[in-house]
Amino acid sequence: MYLREVVDEINRLPVFSFFSGTTPESVVTGVSGNFAINPYSTATNNFLFVKWGSPVTASKVSWATVSLSTVS
């Protein structure tokens, strides 16, 4: 029973994918809640993306930029 609970917790973690380019659209397939990271980005506006849309049906569209600017 304990191992089943561990597996369930691991499966609830979001998926992180790495890509190069300006956007993960048409490159990274994911479901709602997944993250795409561009480790080669020189700007914060195309470094981190989160997937919106269906939590069940995977697609390559509906990626939104996560703002990394400081709010003061």
Secondary structure, DSSP 8 states (H G I E B T S, - for coil): -HHHHHHHHHHHS--EEE--SS--TTT--B-TT-EEE-TT-SSGGGTEEEE-S-SSS-BS--EEE-------
